[in-house]
């Protein structure tokens, strides 16, 4: 979904189509979790999303995040009797975080340094299901704002400094042209024989760090005798990892591809459910 600063709401889908998208999640929710939204719930969620988009000064092309968010958070086990209310609160939290991040993107001017909707939903889910939040959407939002927003600001600053240093290293373009052959010879050697090996190393490092960040956040500071160390909550482990290396905030391309495939399957299922309801 595409976002940019604006004060308009939804641009492409009609209110009826937005409600249908939300109600299409009932098939999975009812089958696996015994939960169901009514048409009135769908109307409330649609209105909630529209107000949240305007409040965050965002414009969204297509439907709201709510159907995807519902599917993402259903396995949490925290929806219970307040299903619609929880979905509404999480929808508001998503757009608030999205608006905060958008302000940083606009200031940073780095289009390659952006958290996708899927990445943001995944972070929200991990906070939401951690013992610190335990299904409290307000606490989840507080944790996300405390950790994700400063980490993104720091990452944008680091990348900007790297670009500035790179430009300084290039020096005067005319001199570089005169000494192009000599510069190319001096910079030809690389630690890695091939670009593929460099990519493989980067990927392995990132996956290992993410495994460390997300590997054990289901309990609060529990001593694990087998590993001989004490692990913290997800929020604390994530904050520490991002402090050491803010680049870990951005998921790997492989992870993004897996999320994309998953959400495309959801959209296909919703479309089928909509056709069956007609």
Order of alpha helices (4+ residues) and beta strands (2+ residues): beta-alpha-alpha-alpha-beta-alpha-alpha-alpha-alpha-alpha-alpha-alpha-alpha-beta-beta-alpha-alpha
